[in-house]
Amino acid sequence: MNTTKLKLISATAGATGVLAMGALPVAFGGTSVAEPSSPGPVPTPSATTGETSTEAAAPSEPSTSSAVPSIEGPAPLPPEEEGLPG
């Protein structure tokens, strides 16, 4: 078989595949379930804006003191790591 015949057969097979991919969905594309109706306008409540209100004045001093750690310096090693080199 020469290359011209091979190219012709390949082109025919490719074109047939492309046509089948386009024709089969059209042929079997009927929907079995009714399409839902398009949604209409959705009623929304009128827009409201929030108000910021302050019930009391802010305290003059913070209610908590500054944080202080309970231990100072490096923490001791766990027992399984005590005495290991390095």
N, C-alpha and C positions, 0 to 999 in steps of 0.2 A: 504494500500500500504506500503510495507516495504521500508527501507532506501536504499537497494541495487537497487531496481527498480527506486526510485526517483533519485539516483545518476546517473544511466544509462540514464534516460530521460534528466536530466540536462546536462550531458556531451554531449549527442547527439545534444541538442538544441544549446549549446555553439559552438560545432564544425561546425554545419550548419551555424551559424552566422559568424564565422571566414571565412569559405569558401565563403559565399555570399559577404562579404566585399572585398575579393580578386578577385572574379570572375566577379562581376558586373562592376567595373571600366574597366576591360580588355574588357568585352563584349561591353560596351558603350563608350569606350575611344577614338573612332575615332574623329579626329579634323575636324571641319566644315570650319575652316578658314585656308588658306595656311600659313604655318610657314614662318616667315621672313627669308631672307637669312642672313647668318652670316656676320658681318661687316668685310670689308677688312682693309688693313692698312690705317691709316688716315694720309694724308700728313700734315706736320707741317712746318711752316717757320723755317729758321735756327735760332738757339739760339743767342740772343744778350745779351750783358752785358751793364749795365748802367754805366755812368760816373758821378762822383760828381764834380761839378765845383763851385767855389766861385767867385761871381761877385765883391764883395767889402769886405774890411776888417771889422771886427767886431768893433762896437763903443767902446771907452775906458770907457765910463760911461753908465749905464742903462738909457734908455729913460724915465722911470717912476720912481718917488720917492717911498719911502717905504709907505706902506698903513697905514693910521691912521684912527681909527674909528671916526665917526662924533659925537658920544655921549660918555661920560665917566660915569662909575659907572653903577649901575643896572637901567634898564629901568623902567619907571613908569607903574603901573598896569593899565589894561583896566578899564573903568568906572564901569562896572558891577561887578568887583571883588574888588573895593576899599572899605575898611572898613569892609570886612568880617573877622570873627574870624579864626585864624589858619594859 
